[in-house]
Amino acid sequence: MGGNNLTRPSEFILLGLSSRPEDQKPLFAVFLPIYLITVIGNLLIVLAIRSDTHLQTPMYFFLSVLSFVDICYVTVIIPKMLMNFLSETKAISYGECLTQMYFFIAFGNTDSYLLAAMAIDRYVAICHPFHYITIMNHRCCVLLLVLSFCIPHLHSLLHILLTNQLTFCTSNVIHHFFCDDQSVLKLSCSSHFVKEITVMTEGLAVIMTPFSCIIISYLRILITVLKIPSATGKCKAFSTCGAHLTVVTLFYGSISYVYFQPLSNYTVKDRIATVIYTILTPMLNPFIYSLRNKDMKQGLTKLMHRVKCQ
């Protein structure tokens, strides 16, 4: 089926991280624990925040939603990847591929919008502390949450509809471990003009909006913090942003490396970089947000205590 002329293939073949048979079981042994750690770690964050009244603030509200989205994000990719490690065919149906692509784009962009919402929360907390409660009220949080879900899902739907119009007539082999938009686009022999124009206009606007919010928020935070006279005050202000900045750097750094380059340059190195923001960042988030956060540590301790007492 690899070289046949097709309008719409019945299935694609996912080559994964390695096509060598001897690598498949070791890779399975590596990624299964990563998936379990990611799901359990993020689930603990959600449960700790929901069960502790001291963590019922906008910052932790967005963190709990981010953790939930990260669980969904990795579940879109890793279970199928694990199955393919143990399978000889490594096939994914056309419908499954588009479904995986839809949720990958949707949850990935939801992550970036939630990171932007958290940056706005930090900006208000540091730059307007006396108006924090009135600005970051329930209505504002719900509005930011709705935007964080609606915009990415509409954006994803548009891309899937455009992808569904493409003609595939060279190969059905995807050189990736999931149905990534870039990798699928490389298999198409029809014109990419409409798709590329959409990516450069609507796509760029959707991606740059949360990123711009994060940059502007932290520039305003930096200006405010530099005006604080005491070194202790500066350290305290920056400490509330450290975990968020770490996650933002990991997430946007790896995405920029993969996607801000010509389609023809998409290589094996980019697959490794994709692992960072699709798999490693969601796994590291619970550790980043809890290890240096006293409130989260207390919340997790209380949760463990409740579980032991039951």
Contacts in CASP RR format, 6 or more apart in sequence:
PFRMAT RR
TARGET T0000
AUTHOR 0000-0000-0000
METHOD contacts of the structure
MODEL  1
MGGNNLTRPSEFILLGLSSRPEDQKPLFAVFLPIYLITVIGNLLIVLAIR
SDTHLQTPMYFFLSVLSFVDICYVTVIIPKMLMNFLSETKAISYGECLTQ
MYFFIAFGNTDSYLLAAMAIDRYVAICHPFHYITIMNHRCCVLLLVLSFC
IPHLHSLLHILLTNQLTFCTSNVIHHFFCDDQSVLKLSCSSHFVKEITVM
TEGLAVIMTPFSCIIISYLRILITVLKIPSATGKCKAFSTCGAHLTVVTL
FYGSISYVYFQPLSNYTVKDRIATVIYTILTPMLNPFIYSLRNKDMKQGL
TKLMHRVKCQ
1 9 0 8 1.000
1 172 0 8 1.000
2 170 0 8 1.000
2 171 0 8 1.000
2 172 0 8 1.000
2 173 0 8 1.000
3 170 0 8 1.000
3 171 0 8 1.000
4 169 0 8 1.000
5 169 0 8 1.000
6 167 0 8 1.000
6 168 0 8 1.000
6 169 0 8 1.000
6 172 0 8 1.000
7 167 0 8 1.000
7 168 0 8 1.000
7 169 0 8 1.000
8 94 0 8 1.000
8 167 0 8 1.000
8 168 0 8 1.000
9 94 0 8 1.000
9 168 0 8 1.000
9 172 0 8 1.000
10 93 0 8 1.000
10 94 0 8 1.000
11 91 0 8 1.000
11 92 0 8 1.000
11 93 0 8 1.000
11 94 0 8 1.000
11 97 0 8 1.000
11 172 0 8 1.000
12 91 0 8 1.000
12 92 0 8 1.000
12 94 0 8 1.000
12 97 0 8 1.000
12 172 0 8 1.000
12 173 0 8 1.000
12 174 0 8 1.000
12 179 0 8 1.000
12 184 0 8 1.000
12 187 0 8 1.000
13 89 0 8 1.000
13 90 0 8 1.000
13 91 0 8 1.000
13 92 0 8 1.000
13 172 0 8 1.000
13 173 0 8 1.000
13 174 0 8 1.000
14 80 0 8 1.000
14 81 0 8 1.000
14 84 0 8 1.000
14 90 0 8 1.000
14 91 0 8 1.000
14 92 0 8 1.000
14 174 0 8 1.000
14 176 0 8 1.000
14 177 0 8 1.000
14 178 0 8 1.000
14 179 0 8 1.000
15 90 0 8 1.000
15 173 0 8 1.000
15 174 0 8 1.000
15 175 0 8 1.000
15 176 0 8 1.000
15 177 0 8 1.000
16 81 0 8 1.000
16 84 0 8 1.000
16 90 0 8 1.000
16 175 0 8 1.000
16 176 0 8 1.000
16 177 0 8 1.000
16 271 0 8 1.000
17 23 0 8 1.000
17 27 0 8 1.000
17 177 0 8 1.000
17 271 0 8 1.000
17 272 0 8 1.000
17 275 0 8 1.000
18 24 0 8 1.000
18 27 0 8 1.000
24 85 0 8 1.000
24 86 0 8 1.000
25 85 0 8 1.000
25 86 0 8 1.000
27 85 0 8 1.000
28 82 0 8 1.000
28 85 0 8 1.000
28 86 0 8 1.000
31 78 0 8 1.000
31 81 0 8 1.000
31 82 0 8 1.000
31 85 0 8 1.000
31 279 0 8 1.000
32 82 0 8 1.000
34 78 0 8 1.000
34 279 0 8 1.000
34 280 0 8 1.000
34 283 0 8 1.000
35 74 0 8 1.000
35 78 0 8 1.000
35 79 0 8 1.000
35 82 0 8 1.000
37 283 0 8 1.000
38 70 0 8 1.000
38 71 0 8 1.000
38 74 0 8 1.000
38 78 0 8 1.000
38 279 0 8 1.000
38 282 0 8 1.000
38 283 0 8 1.000
39 71 0 8 1.000
39 74 0 8 1.000
39 75 0 8 1.000
41 67 0 8 1.000
41 286 0 8 1.000
42 67 0 8 1.000
42 68 0 8 1.000
42 70 0 8 1.000
42 71 0 8 1.000
42 282 0 8 1.000
42 285 0 8 1.000
42 286 0 8 1.000
43 67 0 8 1.000
43 71 0 8 1.000
44 286 0 8 1.000
44 300 0 8 1.000
44 303 0 8 1.000
45 63 0 8 1.000
45 64 0 8 1.000
45 67 0 8 1.000
45 285 0 8 1.000
45 286 0 8 1.000
45 289 0 8 1.000
45 290 0 8 1.000
45 296 0 8 1.000
45 300 0 8 1.000
46 64 0 8 1.000
46 67 0 8 1.000
46 68 0 8 1.000
47 303 0 8 1.000
48 55 0 8 1.000
48 296 0 8 1.000
48 299 0 8 1.000
48 300 0 8 1.000
48 302 0 8 1.000
48 303 0 8 1.000
49 55 0 8 1.000
49 56 0 8 1.000
49 60 0 8 1.000
49 61 0 8 1.000
49 63 0 8 1.000
49 64 0 8 1.000
49 299 0 8 1.000
50 64 0 8 1.000
51 299 0 8 1.000
51 302 0 8 1.000
51 303 0 8 1.000
51 306 0 8 1.000
52 298 0 8 1.000
52 299 0 8 1.000
52 302 0 8 1.000
52 303 0 8 1.000
54 295 0 8 1.000
54 298 0 8 1.000
54 299 0 8 1.000
55 295 0 8 1.000
55 296 0 8 1.000
55 299 0 8 1.000
58 121 0 8 1.000
58 136 0 8 1.000
58 140 0 8 1.000
58 141 0 8 1.000
59 118 0 8 1.000
59 121 0 8 1.000
59 122 0 8 1.000
59 125 0 8 1.000
60 295 0 8 1.000
60 296 0 8 1.000
61 141 0 8 1.000
62 114 0 8 1.000
62 117 0 8 1.000
62 118 0 8 1.000
62 121 0 8 1.000
62 141 0 8 1.000
62 144 0 8 1.000
62 145 0 8 1.000
63 118 0 8 1.000
63 289 0 8 1.000
65 114 0 8 1.000
65 145 0 8 1.000
65 148 0 8 1.000
66 111 0 8 1.000
66 114 0 8 1.000
66 115 0 8 1.000
66 118 0 8 1.000
66 285 0 8 1.000
67 285 0 8 1.000
67 286 0 8 1.000
69 107 0 8 1.000
69 108 0 8 1.000
69 110 0 8 1.000
69 111 0 8 1.000
69 114 0 8 1.000
70 111 0 8 1.000
70 281 0 8 1.000
70 282 0 8 1.000
70 285 0 8 1.000
71 282 0 8 1.000
72 103 0 8 1.000
72 107 0 8 1.000
73 104 0 8 1.000
73 107 0 8 1.000
73 108 0 8 1.000
73 111 0 8 1.000
73 278 0 8 1.000
73 282 0 8 1.000
74 278 0 8 1.000
74 279 0 8 1.000
74 282 0 8 1.000
74 283 0 8 1.000
76 100 0 8 1.000
76 103 0 8 1.000
76 104 0 8 1.000
76 107 0 8 1.000
76 178 0 8 1.000
77 100 0 8 1.000
77 104 0 8 1.000
77 177 0 8 1.000
77 178 0 8 1.000
77 278 0 8 1.000
77 279 0 8 1.000
78 279 0 8 1.000
80 92 0 8 1.000
80 96 0 8 1.000
80 100 0 8 1.000
80 178 0 8 1.000
81 177 0 8 1.000
81 178 0 8 1.000
84 90 0 8 1.000
84 177 0 8 1.000
92 100 0 8 1.000
92 179 0 8 1.000
96 179 0 8 1.000
97 174 0 8 1.000
97 179 0 8 1.000
97 184 0 8 1.000
98 160 0 8 1.000
98 163 0 8 1.000
98 164 0 8 1.000
98 179 0 8 1.000
100 178 0 8 1.000
100 179 0 8 1.000
101 159 0 8 1.000
101 160 0 8 1.000
101 163 0 8 1.000
101 179 0 8 1.000
101 180 0 8 1.000
101 181 0 8 1.000
101 184 0 8 1.000
102 156 0 8 1.000
102 157 0 8 1.000
102 159 0 8 1.000
102 160 0 8 1.000
103 156 0 8 1.000
104 178 0 8 1.000
104 179 0 8 1.000
104 180 0 8 1.000
104 278 0 8 1.000
105 152 0 8 1.000
105 155 0 8 1.000
105 156 0 8 1.000
105 159 0 8 1.000
105 160 0 8 1.000
105 181 0 8 1.000
106 152 0 8 1.000
106 153 0 8 1.000
106 155 0 8 1.000
106 156 0 8 1.000
107 152 0 8 1.000
108 152 0 8 1.000
109 151 0 8 1.000
109 152 0 8 1.000
109 155 0 8 1.000
109 156 0 8 1.000
109 206 0 8 1.000
109 207 0 8 1.000
109 210 0 8 1.000
110 148 0 8 1.000
110 149 0 8 1.000
110 152 0 8 1.000
110 153 0 8 1.000
111 251 0 8 1.000
112 152 0 8 1.000
112 207 0 8 1.000
112 210 0 8 1.000
112 211 0 8 1.000
112 251 0 8 1.000
112 252 0 8 1.000
113 147 0 8 1.000
113 148 0 8 1.000
113 149 0 8 1.000
113 151 0 8 1.000
113 152 0 8 1.000
113 209 0 8 1.000
113 210 0 8 1.000
114 148 0 8 1.000
115 210 0 8 1.000
115 214 0 8 1.000
115 244 0 8 1.000
115 247 0 8 1.000
115 248 0 8 1.000
115 251 0 8 1.000
116 148 0 8 1.000
116 209 0 8 1.000
116 210 0 8 1.000
116 211 0 8 1.000
116 213 0 8 1.000
116 214 0 8 1.000
116 217 0 8 1.000
117 144 0 8 1.000
117 145 0 8 1.000
117 148 0 8 1.000
118 244 0 8 1.000
119 213 0 8 1.000
119 214 0 8 1.000
119 217 0 8 1.000
119 218 0 8 1.000
119 244 0 8 1.000
119 248 0 8 1.000
120 144 0 8 1.000
120 213 0 8 1.000
120 217 0 8 1.000
121 136 0 8 1.000
122 217 0 8 1.000
122 218 0 8 1.000
122 221 0 8 1.000
122 240 0 8 1.000
122 241 0 8 1.000
122 244 0 8 1.000
123 217 0 8 1.000
123 218 0 8 1.000
123 220 0 8 1.000
123 221 0 8 1.000
124 131 0 8 1.000
124 132 0 8 1.000
124 135 0 8 1.000
124 136 0 8 1.000
125 132 0 8 1.000
125 136 0 8 1.000
125 240 0 8 1.000
126 221 0 8 1.000
126 224 0 8 1.000
126 225 0 8 1.000
126 237 0 8 1.000
126 240 0 8 1.000
126 241 0 8 1.000
127 220 0 8 1.000
127 221 0 8 1.000
127 224 0 8 1.000
128 135 0 8 1.000
151 206 0 8 1.000
151 209 0 8 1.000
152 206 0 8 1.000
155 202 0 8 1.000
155 203 0 8 1.000
155 206 0 8 1.000
158 198 0 8 1.000
158 202 0 8 1.000
159 181 0 8 1.000
159 195 0 8 1.000
159 198 0 8 1.000
162 194 0 8 1.000
162 195 0 8 1.000
162 198 0 8 1.000
163 181 0 8 1.000
163 184 0 8 1.000
163 185 0 8 1.000
163 195 0 8 1.000
165 190 0 8 1.000
165 194 0 8 1.000
166 185 0 8 1.000
166 188 0 8 1.000
166 190 0 8 1.000
166 192 0 8 1.000
166 195 0 8 1.000
167 188 0 8 1.000
167 189 0 8 1.000
167 190 0 8 1.000
168 187 0 8 1.000
168 188 0 8 1.000
168 189 0 8 1.000
169 189 0 8 1.000
169 190 0 8 1.000
170 187 0 8 1.000
170 189 0 8 1.000
171 187 0 8 1.000
172 187 0 8 1.000
173 187 0 8 1.000
174 180 0 8 1.000
174 183 0 8 1.000
174 184 0 8 1.000
174 187 0 8 1.000
175 183 0 8 1.000
175 186 0 8 1.000
175 268 0 8 1.000
175 271 0 8 1.000
176 183 0 8 1.000
176 271 0 8 1.000
176 274 0 8 1.000
177 271 0 8 1.000
177 274 0 8 1.000
178 278 0 8 1.000
180 274 0 8 1.000
182 258 0 8 1.000
182 259 0 8 1.000
182 263 0 8 1.000
182 266 0 8 1.000
183 266 0 8 1.000
185 192 0 8 1.000
185 195 0 8 1.000
185 263 0 8 1.000
186 263 0 8 1.000
186 266 0 8 1.000
211 252 0 8 1.000
214 248 0 8 1.000
218 241 0 8 1.000
218 245 0 8 1.000
221 237 0 8 1.000
221 241 0 8 1.000
224 237 0 8 1.000
225 234 0 8 1.000
225 237 0 8 1.000
225 238 0 8 1.000
226 234 0 8 1.000
228 234 0 8 1.000
228 237 0 8 1.000
239 292 0 8 1.000
242 292 0 8 1.000
243 288 0 8 1.000
243 289 0 8 1.000
243 292 0 8 1.000
243 293 0 8 1.000
246 288 0 8 1.000
247 281 0 8 1.000
247 284 0 8 1.000
247 285 0 8 1.000
247 288 0 8 1.000
247 289 0 8 1.000
250 276 0 8 1.000
250 277 0 8 1.000
250 280 0 8 1.000
250 281 0 8 1.000
250 284 0 8 1.000
251 277 0 8 1.000
251 281 0 8 1.000
253 277 0 8 1.000
254 273 0 8 1.000
254 274 0 8 1.000
254 276 0 8 1.000
254 277 0 8 1.000
254 281 0 8 1.000
255 277 0 8 1.000
257 270 0 8 1.000
257 273 0 8 1.000
258 266 0 8 1.000
258 270 0 8 1.000
258 273 0 8 1.000
258 274 0 8 1.000
258 277 0 8 1.000
289 296 0 8 1.000
290 296 0 8 1.000
290 297 0 8 1.000
290 300 0 8 1.000
291 297 0 8 1.000
END
